Amino acid sequence: QVQLVESGGGLVQAGGSLRLSCTASGRTFDNNAMGWFRQAPGKEREFVVAINWSGAYTYTDSVKGRFTISRDNAKNTLYLEMNNLKPEDTAVYCCAARARFYSGISSRRADYNYWGQGTQVTVSS
């Protein structure tokens, strides 16, 4: 059974930092694209950032220069380093993975086959 488990969320003041982790079990994703999405209260889940098997990545405009995605294939873990956090970053952050090998970066939720339950990030002003 494939599982993605996020951790690292919490409450932080505006301007602060958090590092999210997403650890996979049940299979490896070395050759698969993975990403982070977030869902704020009353809003749809939105794309944040994705990284493919070769390390290429793409960010949504609102987090460029503040968030950094990385992966440690040896640990089967995806990370999201978030700096200079803003109240509008408050959301549940979920990681996701595509099942197809050598899959490309995608911002579409429908392209991801596996999802974690999410971790809450709250940024106070």
C-alpha positions in Angstrom: 0.0 0.0 0.0 1.4 3.3 -1.1 1.4 6.1 1.5 2.6 9.7 1.5 2.9 11.2 5.0 3.5 14.9 5.5 5.0 16.5 8.5 6.5 19.8 9.6 3.5 22.1 9.6 2.7 24.4 12.4 1.9 28.0 13.5 4.4 30.7 12.6 4.5 34.4 12.5 4.6 36.3 9.2 8.1 36.4 7.9 9.0 33.1 9.5 10.0 29.8 8.0 8.9 26.2 8.0 10.2 23.0 6.4 7.7 20.4 5.3 8.5 16.8 4.6 6.7 14.1 2.7 7.9 10.6 3.2 6.7 7.9 0.9 6.3 4.2 1.7 5.1 1.2 -0.3 7.1 2.2 -3.4 9.8 4.5 -4.5 9.3 7.7 -6.5 12.9 8.3 -7.7 11.7 8.4 -11.3 8.4 10.1 -10.8 7.3 13.7 -10.6 6.1 14.9 -7.2 4.5 18.1 -6.1 3.0 20.2 -3.3 -0.5 21.5 -3.3 -2.3 23.6 -0.7 -5.9 24.2 0.2 -7.0 27.3 2.2 -10.4 27.4 4.0 -13.2 27.9 1.5 -10.9 27.6 -1.5 -10.0 24.9 -4.0 -6.8 23.0 -3.7 -4.2 24.8 -5.7 -0.8 24.0 -7.1 2.3 25.2 -5.3 5.3 23.5 -6.8 6.4 20.3 -8.6 9.7 18.6 -9.3 10.3 15.8 -11.8 12.7 12.9 -11.9 15.6 14.9 -13.3 15.3 17.7 -10.7 13.5 20.2 -13.0 10.8 22.2 -11.2 8.2 24.8 -11.5 6.6 27.1 -8.9 3.4 29.0 -8.8 4.1 32.7 -9.0 3.0 33.6 -5.5 5.7 31.5 -3.9 8.6 32.1 -6.3 11.7 33.3 -4.4 10.3 32.2 -1.1 9.7 28.4 -1.4 12.2 25.7 -2.4 11.3 22.2 -3.3 13.8 19.4 -3.0 13.9 15.6 -2.8 16.1 13.0 -1.2 15.6 9.8 -3.2 17.7 7.8 -0.7 15.1 8.7 2.0 12.2 8.6 -0.4 11.3 12.0 0.9 10.1 15.3 -0.6 10.7 18.6 1.1 9.3 22.1 0.9 11.4 24.9 2.5 9.1 27.9 3.0 10.7 31.3 3.9 9.2 34.7 4.4 5.8 33.2 5.0 2.8 35.4 4.6 -0.7 35.1 6.1 -2.0 34.2 2.7 0.1 31.1 2.8 -2.1 29.6 5.5 -3.5 26.3 4.2 -3.3 22.6 4.5 -0.3 21.5 2.4 -0.4 18.1 0.7 2.2 16.3 -1.3 1.4 14.3 -4.3 3.1 11.9 -6.7 2.6 10.7 -10.2 2.5 7.0 -10.9 4.1 7.1 -14.3 7.9 6.7 -14.6 9.7 9.7 -16.0 6.5 11.7 -15.8 6.8 15.4 -16.4 6.0 18.4 -14.2 2.4 19.1 -13.9 0.3 21.7 -12.1 -2.9 19.7 -12.7 -4.3 17.8 -9.7 -5.8 15.1 -12.0 -2.3 14.1 -13.1 -1.3 13.0 -9.6 -2.2 9.5 -8.5 -1.1 9.5 -4.9 -1.9 12.0 -2.2 -1.0 12.6 1.4 -3.4 13.7 4.1 -1.8 17.1 4.5 -0.2 19.2 7.2 -1.6 22.5 8.5 0.4 25.6 8.0 -0.9 28.7 9.8 0.8 32.1 9.4 -0.2 34.8 11.8 0.1 38.5 11.0 
